Amino acid sequence: MITGNLRPSRVLVDETAILHNLQHAIGQLDAGTKLFAVIKADAYGHGLLRVARVAAAAGAGGYCVAILDEAVALRQADFTLPILVLGIIEPETAAVAAANTIAVPVGSVAWLEAALPVLQADPDLPKLRVHLALDTGMGRIGFRRLEEMNAAIAFIQAHADQFEIAGLFTHFATADEKDTTYFNEQVAKFHQYLAALPNKPEYVHVSNSATSLWHAACNGNMIRYGVAMYGLNPSGHAIPETPYPLEPALSLVSKLAFVKQIHAGDGVSYGVTYRAAGDEWIGTVPMGYADGWLRRLQGFHVLVDGQACEIVGRVCMDQFMIRLPKEYAPGTEVVLVGQSGNQKITLQDVADFSDTIHYEVACSLAERLPRVSVNPIK
Ligand SMILES: *Cc1c(COP(=O)(O)O)cnc(C)c1O
């Protein structure tokens, strides 16, 4: 993907906001509990290496990523903190993980059996550090029965030159909801597994952002802190109260590329789903659904000069049109997410209009949009 550095559409990332969110989260932890910064999917669209650097400066104890490539990218950029991949990696790639001291989750004996010969093929490899994944109700990855977990532990003990147990974890399906019934069932199951372990591993962890914010008593000795680091409330609107303020880090800005006046009946964009009611000033913004500014955002608005301007006509792949309150010069700033005058548009607003969650809006922003740091940390 070619990044549009010569185009004025940009994602602005406020490093100080991320630093503050991390410092607040770390300040709430019990002594000895580590925060692993979840920076999967290009740090939820905020930029992998940039956020990795801010997290290290804030005192994070490690990183979580989704896929092995993201972990390798961190090692290639000389990040030395512990890294945990959250998804199951291909057993054929286990040697890449071991060679780069990258920990991976294990949820079946079959995976260990498949990875074993790959690791045995190179006797110089360090041991592969694994976190036992427990499926206590998320239904995604992990052991679903105690006997399966115990069989995996026995297998690892029998192949202690290749594998080392570094952690035990689970993931909650409803930590961001007001009703805690299902959450409590998952906690109870996790404690059953934990009680059955002969030795507690180095890391015992269950908390995503929502759990760390609203169920901190469960934390264990590590949290996997993601969306709240970027200043977003994991629950959306469900639980507005947070123990510390969350500062949103991401803004999305562009500039008017073209401005014209149209007249009653004149059509705008594919399918002519919009016609001017009278004399109207129309601005064209150089961003579209190829940038992650979704086609279904027709009818939503952006900010120009502190005023909301409706998106009129269909959003195209690379451009969309807005109705301006008066003539503005090409080059005038357009705020798609962020503050303009005393008006604000949040990722949550965009998510609400497009019937999704802010996580999806943030990580749909394409690589074509350059990421630019603002308020950089020292
Ligand atoms: C993505 C992810 C997290 C982080 O979740 P947030 O809601 O962004 O804090 C934590 N744990 C696992 C297993 C994940 O996949």
The ligand as a Gaussian input file, in Angstrom:
#p B3LYP/6-31G(d) Opt

LIG

0 1
 C       -7.352000      -7.654000      21.899000
 C       -7.192000      -8.416000      23.160000
 C       -7.004000      -7.743000      24.378000
 C       -7.128000      -6.237000      24.506000
 O       -8.494000      -5.896000      24.582000
 P       -8.977000      -4.403000      24.846000
 O      -10.436000      -4.512000      24.951000
 O       -8.548000      -3.611000      23.650000
 O       -8.290000      -3.946000      26.077000
 C       -6.720000      -8.489000      25.511000
 N       -6.654000      -9.836000      25.448000
 C       -6.857000     -10.518000      24.309000
 C       -6.770000     -12.005000      24.324000
 C       -7.151000      -9.834000      23.136000
 O       -7.368000     -10.527000      22.008000

